[in-house]
Amino acid sequence: MAAGVNVDGFNFYYRVFHNDNRTKPLPDRYKWLDIVKMARMLLPREEITKVGYFTVPINRKRSEDQADRQRAYLLALESLPEVEIVLGEFRRVNHMGTLKQNGTGERERFWHWEE
């Protein structure tokens, strides 16, 4: 059966490489993961026909090195015919909730960035 797989790039990256529960860091070579191959390994009975990779471009003002590395990875992914890269953007979102920093347990309005 044909199947499509969607990957949330930021959540995948941070869960794999910035996981506080990991006892040893992964080698950098894993950052060049072939996501089509991964999908085929995870779903061996399916015919993987499409992999959507959803991400937000890293702001060059924040880190030129990170932006360059992300762009190199995206170019590598684009070379795989099954992969479609979908670029989003960050937006500032206001929320009502409990902030950990204040320690009072009271709800207050705060904002953060979302994809």
Backbone hydrogen bonds in HBPLUS format (Angstrom, degrees):
<---DONOR---> <-ACCEPTOR-->    atom                        ^
c    i                          cat <-CA-CA->   ^        H-A-AA   ^      H-
h    n   atom  resd res      DA  || num        DHA   H-A  angle D-A-AA Bond
n    s   type  num  typ     dist DA aas  dist angle  dist       angle   num
A0047-GLU N   A0001-MET O   2.80 MM  46  5.75 172.7  1.80 142.5 144.8     1
A0003-ALA N   A0047-GLU O   2.87 MM  44  5.88 150.4  1.96 148.3 145.0     2
A0049-THR N   A0003-ALA O   2.98 MM  46  5.98 159.3  2.02 156.0 162.7     3
A0005-VAL N   A0050-LYS O   2.93 MM  45  6.38 154.4  1.99 148.2 155.6     4
A0052-GLY N   A0005-VAL O   2.76 MM  47  6.21 153.7  1.83 155.7 163.5     5
A0007-VAL N   A0052-GLY O   2.73 MM  45  6.06 156.5  1.78 163.7 171.8     6
A0054-PHE N   A0007-VAL O   2.84 MM  47  6.07 170.0  1.85 172.5 175.9     7
A0012-PHE N   A0008-ASP O   2.89 MM   4  5.94 164.2  1.91 163.5 168.8     8
A0009-GLY N   A0054-PHE O   2.67 MM  45  5.54 152.9  1.74 155.3 164.7     9
A0013-TYR N   A0009-GLY O   2.93 MM   4  6.00 168.7  1.94 149.8 153.4    10
A0014-TYR N   A0010-PHE O   2.95 MM   4  6.09 177.7  1.95 158.8 159.5    11
A0015-ARG N   A0011-ASN O   2.96 MM   4  5.91 152.5  2.04 142.7 150.6    12
A0016-VAL N   A0012-PHE O   3.01 MM   4  6.13 155.9  2.07 151.0 157.0    13
A0017-PHE N   A0013-TYR O   2.83 MM   4  5.86 173.1  1.83 160.7 163.1    14
A0018-HIS N   A0014-TYR O   2.99 MM   4  4.83 143.2  2.13 119.3 127.5    15
A0022-ARG N   A0019-ASN O   3.12 MM   3  5.59 163.1  2.15 114.8 120.1    16
A0030-TYR N   A0027-PRO O   3.10 MM   3  6.01 163.1  2.13 126.0 129.6    17
A0031-LYS N   A0028-ASP O   2.84 MM   3  5.46 161.9  1.88 120.5 126.8    18
A0032-TRP N   A0029-ARG O   3.18 MM   3  5.76 165.8  2.21 113.4 117.6    19
A0038-MET N   A0034-ASP O   3.00 MM   4  6.34 156.8  2.06 150.8 158.2    20
A0039-ALA N   A0035-ILE O   2.99 MM   4  6.07 159.3  2.03 137.8 143.0    21
A0040-ARG N   A0036-VAL O   2.97 MM   4  6.24 157.0  2.02 150.1 156.3    22
A0041-MET N   A0037-LYS O   2.94 MM   4  6.19 146.1  2.06 145.5 154.9    23
A0042-LEU N   A0038-MET O   2.92 MM   4  6.19 153.4  1.99 152.0 159.5    24
A0043-LEU N   A0039-ALA O   2.90 MM   4  5.99 142.1  2.04 144.7 154.8    25
A0046-GLU N   A0043-LEU O   3.07 MM   3  5.54 163.8  2.10 119.1 124.3    26
A0051-VAL N   A0082-GLU O   2.81 MM  31  5.80 157.5  1.86 144.5 141.8    27
A0084-GLU N   A0051-VAL O   2.86 MM  33  6.21 158.0  1.91 155.0 158.0    28
A0053-TYR N   A0084-GLU O   2.86 MM  31  6.16 164.3  1.88 155.0 158.5    29
A0086-VAL N   A0053-TYR O   2.88 MM  33  6.03 166.9  1.90 146.2 149.3    30
A0055-THR N   A0086-VAL O   3.09 MM  31  6.49 160.1  2.13 160.6 164.3    31
A0088-GLY N   A0055-THR O   2.80 MM  33  6.00 155.7  1.86 150.1 157.4    32
A0062-ARG N   A0059-ASN O   2.95 MM   3  5.34 135.0  2.16 107.2 119.2    33
A0063-SER N   A0059-ASN O   3.23 MM   4  6.69 157.5  2.29 152.0 157.6    34
A0067-ALA N   A0063-SER O   3.02 MM   4  6.16 162.2  2.05 147.2 152.7    35
A0068-ASP N   A0064-GLU O   2.86 MM   4  6.02 156.3  1.92 149.5 155.9    36
A0069-ARG N   A0065-ASP O   2.93 MM   4  6.17 160.1  1.97 150.9 156.3    37
A0070-GLN N   A0066-GLN O   2.87 MM   4  6.05 159.7  1.91 150.5 156.2    38
A0071-ARG N   A0067-ALA O   2.96 MM   4  6.11 162.2  2.00 146.2 151.3    39
A0072-ALA N   A0068-ASP O   2.96 MM   4  6.18 155.3  2.02 147.0 153.5    40
A0073-TYR N   A0069-ARG O   3.04 MM   4  6.30 156.3  2.10 146.6 152.5    41
A0074-LEU N   A0070-GLN O   2.87 MM   4  6.17 160.9  1.90 154.8 160.5    42
A0075-LEU N   A0071-ARG O   2.91 MM   4  6.13 154.3  1.98 147.7 154.5    43
A0076-ALA N   A0072-ALA O   3.01 MM   4  6.29 150.7  2.10 142.1 150.1    44
A0077-LEU N   A0073-TYR O   2.85 MM   4  6.19 159.0  1.90 153.7 159.5    45
A0078-GLU N   A0074-LEU O   2.87 MM   4  6.07 153.4  1.94 146.6 154.1    46
A0079-SER N   A0076-ALA O   3.12 MM   3  5.36 145.3  2.25 102.0 112.1    47
A0080-LEU N   A0077-LEU O   2.94 MM   3  5.53 162.3  1.97 118.1 124.0    48
A0083-VAL N   A0080-LEU O   3.08 MM   3  5.61 159.0  2.13 119.4 125.7    49
A0091-ARG N   A0114-GLU O   2.83 MM  23  5.53 147.6  1.94 152.4 163.3    50
A0114-GLU N   A0091-ARG O   2.98 MM  23  5.53 160.2  2.02 153.5 158.9    51
A0093-VAL N   A0112-HIS O   2.87 MM  19  5.62 172.5  1.88 167.1 169.2    52
A0112-HIS N   A0093-VAL O   3.02 MM  19  5.62 149.9  2.12 148.8 156.7    53
A0095-HIS N   A0110-PHE O   2.64 MM  15  5.39 165.3  1.66 174.1 177.8    54
A0110-PHE N   A0095-HIS O   2.85 MM  15  5.39 157.6  1.90 148.5 155.2    55
A0097-GLY N   A0108-GLU O   2.97 MM  11  5.52 171.9  1.97 147.8 147.6    56
A0108-GLU N   A0097-GLY O   2.73 MM  11  5.52 165.6  1.75 151.8 150.9    57
